[in-house]
Amino acid sequence: MSSKIRKQIYIEPHQEHLLKAIAQQAGVSEAEIIRQAIDLHLGEITAPQTNLVMWEAEREFIDQIKTRPAQLGGRDWQREDLYER
């Protein structure tokens, strides 16, 4: 028998009803139905991909800001300008 890790979760009442019904129909435990659902769902998820070109562009932008001369009265850009990029 494989080793398992115990997890405690909260589910909605309608999920509880469906879980019990499906487990009874399938002749397996509710935990087995949950494990199968997790496997099915995780199989559809792909890890996010890092766009290295964009990260390098952001690094260059930050380096440009760091090399600007100090401005009297504060910075020469607004926070909203960063969201326009």
BALOBA-1460 file (C-alpha; in Angstrom, 3 decimals):
// residues 85
<rec num="1" residu="m" x="0.000" y="0.000" z="0.000"/>
<rec num="2" residu="s" x="1.358" y="3.414" z="-0.921"/>
<rec num="3" residu="s" x="1.840" y="6.029" z="1.750"/>
<rec num="4" residu="k" x="-0.654" y="8.861" z="1.740"/>
<rec num="5" residu="i" x="-0.683" y="12.333" z="3.244"/>
<rec num="6" residu="r" x="-3.687" y="13.459" z="5.236"/>
<rec num="7" residu="k" x="-5.365" y="16.713" z="4.134"/>
<rec num="8" residu="q" x="-8.386" y="18.365" z="5.659"/>
<rec num="9" residu="i" x="-10.569" y="20.435" z="3.343"/>
<rec num="10" residu="y" x="-13.918" y="22.195" z="3.424"/>
<rec num="11" residu="i" x="-16.474" y="21.504" z="0.718"/>
<rec num="12" residu="e" x="-19.901" y="22.884" z="-0.050"/>
<rec num="13" residu="p" x="-23.004" y="20.931" z="1.023"/>
<rec num="14" residu="h" x="-23.931" y="20.160" z="-2.606"/>
<rec num="15" residu="q" x="-20.411" y="18.806" z="-3.154"/>
<rec num="16" residu="e" x="-20.819" y="16.547" z="-0.138"/>
<rec num="17" residu="h" x="-24.056" y="15.149" z="-1.577"/>
<rec num="18" residu="l" x="-22.499" y="14.525" z="-5.001"/>
<rec num="19" residu="l" x="-19.351" y="13.035" z="-3.491"/>
<rec num="20" residu="k" x="-21.326" y="10.536" z="-1.425"/>
<rec num="21" residu="a" x="-23.534" y="9.593" z="-4.378"/>
<rec num="22" residu="i" x="-20.630" y="9.092" z="-6.800"/>
<rec num="23" residu="a" x="-18.597" y="7.104" z="-4.267"/>
<rec num="24" residu="q" x="-21.542" y="4.832" z="-3.546"/>
<rec num="25" residu="q" x="-22.302" y="4.294" z="-7.245"/>
<rec num="26" residu="a" x="-18.643" y="3.591" z="-8.041"/>
<rec num="27" residu="g" x="-18.170" y="1.369" z="-5.003"/>
<rec num="28" residu="v" x="-15.110" y="3.290" z="-3.820"/>
<rec num="29" residu="s" x="-14.345" y="5.619" z="-0.939"/>
<rec num="30" residu="e" x="-15.026" y="9.326" z="-1.020"/>
<rec num="31" residu="a" x="-11.285" y="9.843" z="-0.596"/>
<rec num="32" residu="e" x="-10.645" y="7.851" z="-3.777"/>
<rec num="33" residu="i" x="-13.103" y="10.036" z="-5.703"/>
<rec num="34" residu="i" x="-11.302" y="13.141" z="-4.413"/>
<rec num="35" residu="r" x="-7.883" y="11.720" z="-5.375"/>
<rec num="36" residu="q" x="-9.147" y="10.900" z="-8.870"/>
<rec num="37" residu="a" x="-10.630" y="14.392" z="-9.253"/>
<rec num="38" residu="i" x="-7.330" y="15.962" z="-8.186"/>
<rec num="39" residu="d" x="-5.373" y="13.827" z="-10.672"/>
<rec num="40" residu="l" x="-7.805" y="14.683" z="-13.454"/>
<rec num="41" residu="h" x="-7.695" y="18.407" z="-12.709"/>
<rec num="42" residu="l" x="-3.932" y="18.641" z="-12.209"/>
<rec num="43" residu="g" x="-3.367" y="16.860" z="-15.499"/>
<rec num="44" residu="e" x="-5.038" y="19.792" z="-17.266"/>
<rec num="45" residu="i" x="-2.930" y="22.488" z="-15.598"/>
<rec num="46" residu="t" x="0.292" y="23.664" z="-17.196"/>
<rec num="47" residu="a" x="2.922" y="25.614" z="-15.341"/>
<rec num="48" residu="p" x="3.168" y="29.269" z="-16.329"/>
<rec num="49" residu="q" x="6.015" y="29.985" z="-18.707"/>
<rec num="50" residu="t" x="8.459" y="32.792" z="-17.978"/>
<rec num="51" residu="n" x="8.994" y="35.200" z="-20.845"/>
<rec num="52" residu="l" x="12.712" y="35.907" z="-20.464"/>
<rec num="53" residu="v" x="12.665" y="38.569" z="-23.186"/>
<rec num="54" residu="m" x="10.087" y="40.597" z="-21.238"/>
<rec num="55" residu="w" x="11.995" y="40.162" z="-17.973"/>
<rec num="56" residu="e" x="15.159" y="41.442" z="-19.659"/>
<rec num="57" residu="a" x="13.248" y="44.451" z="-21.025"/>
<rec num="58" residu="e" x="12.002" y="45.251" z="-17.522"/>
<rec num="59" residu="r" x="15.512" y="44.926" z="-16.119"/>
<rec num="60" residu="e" x="16.801" y="47.381" z="-18.723"/>
<rec num="61" residu="f" x="13.976" y="49.800" z="-17.902"/>
<rec num="62" residu="i" x="14.824" y="49.645" z="-14.192"/>
<rec num="63" residu="d" x="18.515" y="50.155" z="-14.935"/>
<rec num="64" residu="q" x="17.643" y="53.266" z="-16.999"/>
<rec num="65" residu="i" x="15.619" y="54.718" z="-14.128"/>
<rec num="66" residu="k" x="18.437" y="54.028" z="-11.663"/>
<rec num="67" residu="t" x="20.957" y="55.905" z="-13.794"/>
<rec num="68" residu="r" x="18.848" y="59.076" z="-14.202"/>
<rec num="69" residu="p" x="20.184" y="62.090" z="-12.350"/>
<rec num="70" residu="a" x="18.377" y="63.096" z="-9.197"/>
<rec num="71" residu="q" x="15.538" y="65.565" z="-9.774"/>
<rec num="72" residu="l" x="14.892" y="68.506" z="-7.523"/>
<rec num="73" residu="g" x="11.572" y="67.951" z="-5.797"/>
<rec num="74" residu="g" x="11.447" y="64.208" z="-6.401"/>
<rec num="75" residu="r" x="11.186" y="61.767" z="-9.247"/>
<rec num="76" residu="d" x="10.398" y="62.687" z="-12.848"/>
<rec num="77" residu="w" x="7.833" y="59.923" z="-13.396"/>
<rec num="78" residu="q" x="4.481" y="58.985" z="-11.952"/>
<rec num="79" residu="r" x="3.501" y="55.583" z="-10.671"/>
<rec num="80" residu="e" x="0.806" y="55.363" z="-13.360"/>
<rec num="81" residu="d" x="3.532" y="55.656" z="-16.018"/>
<rec num="82" residu="l" x="4.755" y="52.223" z="-14.997"/>
<rec num="83" residu="y" x="1.371" y="50.678" z="-15.777"/>
<rec num="84" residu="e" x="1.435" y="52.091" z="-19.305"/>
<rec num="85" residu="r" x="4.359" y="49.836" z="-20.198"/>
